[in-house]
Amino acid sequence: MTHLTIVGGIYLLLLALVIVSNHGAHKIQAGGIVAGAVTTDKVVADAVTADKLAANSVQARNITALAVTTDKLAASSVTTAKLNVTEDMTVALLNAHLR
């Protein structure tokens, strides 16, 4: 019985060493993902949040046309103050549409 206890203890110690030495060794790097392998239906709801994205990782050019619509925006999430719309910008837009 003593030998079994010693062998079991050694096994657990070796198992712990293997786990500790491999911690993080199997992380998936972006370069190791096949194009098109990650799709929205495979991502759990709320798995990607603004807090998890690197600064400036999503820019206007990365957003598909018509992907952001009114029904997808939280109430008061977009205001003229947040957009920093100036009078000059408004005049320029009006002039562009009047041509």
Contacts in CASP RR format, 6 or more apart in sequence:
PFRMAT RR
TARGET T0000
AUTHOR 0000-0000-0000
METHOD contacts of the structure
MODEL  1
MTHLTIVGGIYLLLLALVIVSNHGAHKIQAGGIVAGAVTTDKVVADAVTA
DKLAANSVQARNITALAVTTDKLAASSVTTAKLNVTEDMTVALLNAHLR
END
